[in-house]
């Protein structure tokens, strides 16, 4: 899956937050404060996303409605896997260590992750754990 630019990811995150087909104005309302672009800039990003097959545009009256064609979970999983391979040689422990050692992952985050992994493992006993 093609990785998007940071700005394109911000637009997709805003569209996913709408939870349905949305207008440009609705998408703009979900953008973070640092991404308050001119209308023409947002429309340009939406056009790029359409060309990359991430978004479908349909006319409704005098407005365009934008529908995501890629699920958030699908995109995040693909991009995370690519980063894991590229930056950490596929070693998820190295990634977690880098987050923890640089203070980007707190002890509380580590505790939550450990609890989640334990729950996930219990809920998926058929999975082949090494």
C-alpha positions in Angstrom: 0.0 0.0 0.0 1.3 3.4 -0.9 2.3 5.6 2.0 0.8 9.0 2.2 2.4 12.3 3.0 1.9 13.6 6.5 -0.6 16.2 5.3 -2.5 13.5 3.3 -2.6 11.4 6.4 -4.1 14.3 8.4 -6.8 14.7 5.7 -7.6 11.0 5.8 -7.7 11.0 9.6 -10.2 13.9 9.5 -12.3 12.0 6.9 -12.2 8.8 9.0 -13.3 10.9 12.0 -16.4 11.9 10.1 -17.5 8.2 10.1 -19.5 8.7 6.8 -19.2 10.4 3.5 -18.4 14.0 4.2 -18.1 17.4 2.6 -14.9 19.4 2.5 -16.3 21.6 5.3 -17.0 18.6 7.5 -13.5 17.2 6.9 -11.9 20.6 7.6 -13.8 20.7 11.0 -11.9 17.5 12.0 -8.4 18.7 11.1 -6.1 19.6 13.9 -5.3 23.3 14.5 -1.9 23.1 12.7 -3.7 21.9 9.6 -6.1 24.8 9.0 -5.4 25.2 5.3 -7.1 27.3 2.7 -10.0 25.6 1.0 -8.1 25.2 -2.2 -5.2 23.5 -0.3 -7.6 21.0 1.3 -9.3 20.4 -2.1 -5.9 19.7 -3.6 -5.1 17.1 -1.0 -8.5 15.5 -1.5 -7.9 15.4 -5.3 -4.5 13.7 -4.7 -6.1 11.2 -2.4 -8.7 10.4 -5.1 -5.9 9.9 -7.7 -4.2 7.5 -5.2 -7.6 5.6 -4.8 -7.9 6.5 -1.1 -11.0 8.6 -1.6 -14.0 8.5 -3.8 -15.7 11.8 -4.8 -19.4 12.0 -5.7 -21.5 15.1 -6.5 -24.5 15.7 -4.3 -26.3 18.9 -5.3 -23.7 21.6 -5.5 -21.3 19.9 -3.0 -18.9 17.0 -3.3 -19.1 14.2 -0.9 -15.8 12.3 0.0 -15.9 8.7 1.0 -12.8 6.8 2.2 -11.9 3.8 0.1 -9.3 2.5 2.6 -10.1 1.7 6.2 -8.1 3.4 8.9 -7.0 0.1 10.4 -5.9 -1.3 7.0 -3.8 1.8 6.3 -2.3 2.1 9.8 -1.4 -1.6 9.8 0.3 -1.5 6.5 2.3 1.7 7.3 3.2 0.4 10.7 4.5 -2.8 9.2 6.5 -0.9 6.6 8.1 1.3 9.3 8.8 -1.7 11.5 10.6 -3.5 8.6 12.5 -0.4 7.4 13.5 1.1 10.7 13.7 -1.9 13.1 14.4 -4.8 10.8 11.0 -6.3 11.7 11.9 -6.4 15.4 8.9 -5.0 17.4 10.9 -5.2 20.6 13.5 -2.8 19.1 10.7 -0.4 18.2 9.2 -0.5 21.7 12.7 -0.1 23.2 13.3 3.0 21.1 10.1 4.5 22.3 10.8 3.7 25.9 14.4 4.7 25.9 13.6 8.1 24.3 10.8 8.9 26.8 8.1 8.6 24.1 6.6 5.7 26.0 5.9 6.1 29.7 5.9 3.4 32.3 2.1 3.7 32.4 2.1 3.1 28.6 4.2 0.0 29.1 1.8 -1.3 31.8 -1.2 -0.8 29.5 0.6 -2.5 26.6 1.5 -5.5 28.8 -2.1 -5.8 30.0 -3.4 -5.6 26.5 -0.9 -8.2 25.2 -1.9 -10.6 28.0 -5.6 -10.0 27.2 -5.0 -10.4 23.4 -3.1 -13.6 23.9 -5.8 -15.0 26.2 -8.5 -14.1 23.6 -6.6 -15.7 20.8 -5.3 -19.0 22.1 -5.1 -20.6 18.6 -2.5 -18.1 17.5 1.0 -19.6 17.1 3.2 -17.6 19.6 6.9 -18.1 19.4 
